[in-house]
Amino acid sequence: RAMRRETPALGWAVAAVLMLQTLAMANHSPRTLHSQAGVFADLSTEEMKAVRSFLWSRKDLRLEPSRGSTIAKNTVFLIEMLLPRKQQVLKFLDHGQRRPAREARAVIFFGAQDHPNITEFAVGPLPWPHYLRPLPSRPGHQVSWNSRPISSAEYVLLSHTLQEATRPLHRFFLDTTGFSFQDCHTRCLTFTDVAPRGLASGQRRTWFILERFVEGFFLHPTGLELLLDHSSMNAQDWAVEQVWYNGKFYRSPEELARKYDAGEVDVVVLEDPLPEGKGAEGTEEPPLFSSYKPRGHFPSPMTVKGPHLVQPQGPRYRLEGNTVLYGGWSFAFRLRSSTGLQVLNVHFGGERIAYEVSIQEAVALYGGHTPAGMQTKYIDVGWGLGTVTHELAPGIDCPETATFLDALHYYDADDPVHYPRALCVFEMPTGVPIRRHFNSDFNGGFNFYAGLQGQVLVLRTTSTVYNYDYIWDFIFYPNGVMEAKMHATGYVHATFYTPEGLRHGTRLHTHLIGNMHTHLVHYRVDLDVAGTKNSFQTLGMKLENITNPWSPEHRLVQPTLEQRGYSRERQAAFRFGQTLPKYLLFTSPMENRWGHQRSYRLQIHSMAEQVLPPGWQEERAVTWARYPLAVTKYRESELCSSSIYNQNDPWDPPVVFEEFLRNNENIEEEDLVAWVTVGFLHIPHSEDIPNTATPGNSVGFLLRPFNFFPEDPSMASRDTVIVWPRDKGPNYVQRWIPEEGGDCWKPTPFSYNGTYMPV
């Protein structure tokens, strides 16, 4: 739908009305709104409401509330901050030029017309918008109507359709599961829908897994799966196309019901997960296997609380609006509703290291024997990856000493939704020193001992995408190292047990298969190493076989440096299956005092492999997953590697990462972006019950200075301790931060002997 631009006269008239509605705007502190980092800040409540009011004032949009019993209407699906162009921001940040106009991105579903479509707009300037302009999609591509994410209104209609379509199976459900859709009270059925939704572009045909609604219902499939076509704008036309039960297909629920009544169905009667009399007479039945309730015993019981962090003198970081300052670090952050956490304008020691490091996408690609199991290829931005940032628990999700921050999302709603404690910031000891050395005198004593405490700052949020929980960390070390890390936990995506299913997973319970899958996560890393004119090169090792110069009759094999430069994007796009060089360097033409190019190293920690063959059907939506690393020249048209639409139209997605590489641009002394893919294969095992645990299920990467500084910049840290031996009396302990306790905490006095003697 092409929208005309607002005329200036009408625009200012609308702005005058909206100004009265938004004069009280104060969600960001005055310092934030007037500070430089405010240019990166997420929208406030008042800004979101101002955008919504402006859009609703446009009568030509014919907007209606998102809630309701139809999808044939025009609704605002998403409102989020639209990041200004990088060059405008840098001129503002670095040269004091005009602050870029603050704008919002608004996604509108136009369902109330003959040819429904999705249109995205830029709305601004905030806080008093008076214009909107269409945002362009990929050249030559129009976002398809069926690619839109499932809205709450559509889910209501889907639930009603499933309940009505399965009425003939009411007795079947009660007999085989003890649960039903009708008059079920505490014994209700629910469903999990999988995606992609069909087999070709333009389809909206979804497989549903029916489950019993108990604690951890993801692990309680009933053995019944249904394929529902819901592509029509009229929900009355939606219909079940196929039914799968316990390894066999049926044309409809009615056919399954008839064959069940005739005794022609291989029935599996499930054990009751909620036995009668539970909890009677003070006793309690063993908890469900899918429950978090403790069971079993350790040989050495732990019945008291474990250790926890304290900050006797308060936090050592400062939080100013959306800016964090910690030691040598300063950075801005935002929680983008569409994709998730971003850190921006990252500085160390007063120099910019990166303009943006951000989550782009998370996918989980499955195999299975059931139709839903084999169809599942989750592309999580299409499920609201950035919005499912639910509350973090102090002492569990983050230390109790953390600073917790709320988030606002305008996503599939008619008002901004407040998510309390969606992010946390904290400092923590790593338990491993940043540096340490014991300098032995080789005679039972020492010349000195020195160490630097391992302390880091963590910015954390989570995304609970239905069954899976992703923990997202950005970690900042005192030596100029930054780490991005993802921990995977939550419930496994599981299907009903069949013997054939063991080819695609592991039996986890009587009627349960944990389906094998691969997790892949994509990051965008816009490094600015001593400026925006950077190059990419790799360092490696090769062996040379030479005559020994001090013993010519002998040969010597030794390592030598092997350096390679990359001039074009295609050269720096490393495919899975290739050997990825160990040292991946983003270099500046500037040199350090020793004559080496000032650089930052990208170090990837991952066990990912390519899952889908290039060009295979849905693979077009995740072409970034071909590359553990691809380096491109910065382009304003290449800010995201995925979209909220790629999940539901992976065959013709609006964002195709492979196209970023087709122009094969020069990458020597240019503004460069690294696109990093990390992940792991997950073959479920019995210890994934009830949940996948975080140990061993984390991946990420580090950004490490490489000849960027003249020495380790953590030398500026006052957490260093040096111990000097004395001939008489206790050793001399040299500190730069005194030991101080508090009313409720007394530090253990520090001591260090340093001797080693025969006994």
Secondary structure, DSSP 8 states (H G I E B T S, - for coil): -------HHHHHHHHHHHHHHHTT--SS-HHHHHSGGGGG----HHHHHHHHHHHHH-GGG-B--S-SS-SSSEEEEEEEEE---HHHHHHHHHH-------EEEEEEEE-SSSS-EEEEEEEESSSS--EEEE---STT----GGGS---HHHHHHHHHHHHHHTGGGHHHHHHHHS-BSSS-TTSBEEEEE-SS-SSSTT--EEEEEEEE-STTGGG-EEEEEEEEE--SSSGGG-EEEEEEETTEEES-HHHHHHHHHTT-S-------SS-TTTTGGG------TT--S--S--SS---S-------TT--SSEEETTEEEETTEEEEEEEETTTEEEEEEEEETTEEEEEEEEEEEEEEEE--SSHHHHH-EEEGGGGTTTT------BTTTB-TTSEEEEEEEEESSSS-EEEEEEEEEEEEE-SS-SEEEEEE-SSSSEEEEEEE--EEEEEEEEEEETTEEEEEEEEE-TTS-EEEEEEEEE---EEE--GGGGGSEEEEETTEEEE-EEEEEEEEEEE-TTSS-BEEEEEEEEEEEEE-TTSTTSEEEEEEEEEEEE-BTGGGEE-TTS---SEEEEEEEEE-TTS-EEEEEEEEE------S-TT-GGGGGGGGGG-SEEEEE--TT-S-S--TTTTT-TTS-S--GGGGGTT--B-SSB-EEEEEEEEEEE---GGGSS-B-STT-EEEEEEEEESSSSS-GGGG-S-EEEEE--SSSS-EEEESS----BTTB--------------
